[in-house]
Amino acid sequence: MPTYVFLTTFTQQGIEHVSDSPDRTEDAKAEVESMGGTWKAFFVTMGRYDGLVIAEFPDDETAAQAALTLASSGNVTTETLRAFTLDEFRDLVDTMP
């Protein structure tokens, strides 16, 4: 399955209720899995983004639905990146014209 990186930033609402964030993260994991995804990793980060999720989804559409679902809570904004493994990168390069 394709891999996606979700970069998250707390909204004002999210930071006001930051103590609920670990439970919300568990809920997000369950939501990802209910959509046919696989939750690979979660990190709280320092800097421009407050968190990072690595997940696999069957396709871009499902990953987009997950990002929209996560953001619709009002607690975070998201930036989603499609990630390619080294083997996938090799295949891309090998098939270049």
N, C-alpha and C positions, 0 to 999 in steps of 0.2 A: 504494500500500500504506500502511496506517496506520503512523505513527511512534511509537516507544517510547523512553523515556529510562530507562536502568538506572543507578541510583545504587548504587555498591558501597563496601563497607567491608571492610578486611582483618580476617580472624579472627586469632587467635593463631598458628595454623598458617601462614596466609598471610604474616604479617609475619616469622615466623621464617625463611621461605624467600623473602623479598622479591626477592632477586637472580634468582630464577627467574620473576618476575612478567612481564617483557617476553615471554618465550617462552610463558607461559601465556596472555597476552593474544592472541598470534598464534593459539594453539590455539582460543581462544574465538571469534575472528573466523571461523576455518574452520568451527567448529561452527554458528555463526549461518548462514553461507552454505549449509551442508549441509542446513539445515532450511528452506531456501527464503527466508531473510531476506537483507537487504542491510545490511552494516555501514557506517554513514555516518561515524562519528567516535568517537574515544576521547580522553579527557583524564585525566591525573592531576590531582587537585584538592587544595586545602588547606581544612581546616575539618572539618565534620561527616562528610563523605564523602571517601573516598580516591580514587575514580575515577568516571568518567561515561562511559557508552556510549550512543550514539544509533544506533538500528537501525530498519529497517522490516521488518515481518512481514505475511504474508497476513491474519492474524486474531489475535484476543486469545488463542485457545487455543495457537497456535504461539509467541506471545510468552511466554506463561506457561511452556510447556515449555522454552523457552530460558533463562528466569530460573531455573527449577528445575535445569536441567542445569548452569548456571554455578555455582549455589550448592552443588550436590552434590559439587563438588570439595573442599569444606571450606576453601577458601582465602579466600573472600569471602562476605559476606551481601549481599543485593540488596534494593532497593526499586524497583519498576517503576511508571512513570508513562506513561499514554497521552497523547501530545502531539498537538495540533491545529494545523495551519498557519493562517495568517491567513485564507486562502480558506475552509478548513473551518469556522473560527469564524464567518465571515460567513454561511455557509450555515446554521449552527446558529441564529444570531440571527434570520436571515430567516424561518426556519420556526417560530419560537416563536409560541404562541397569543396 
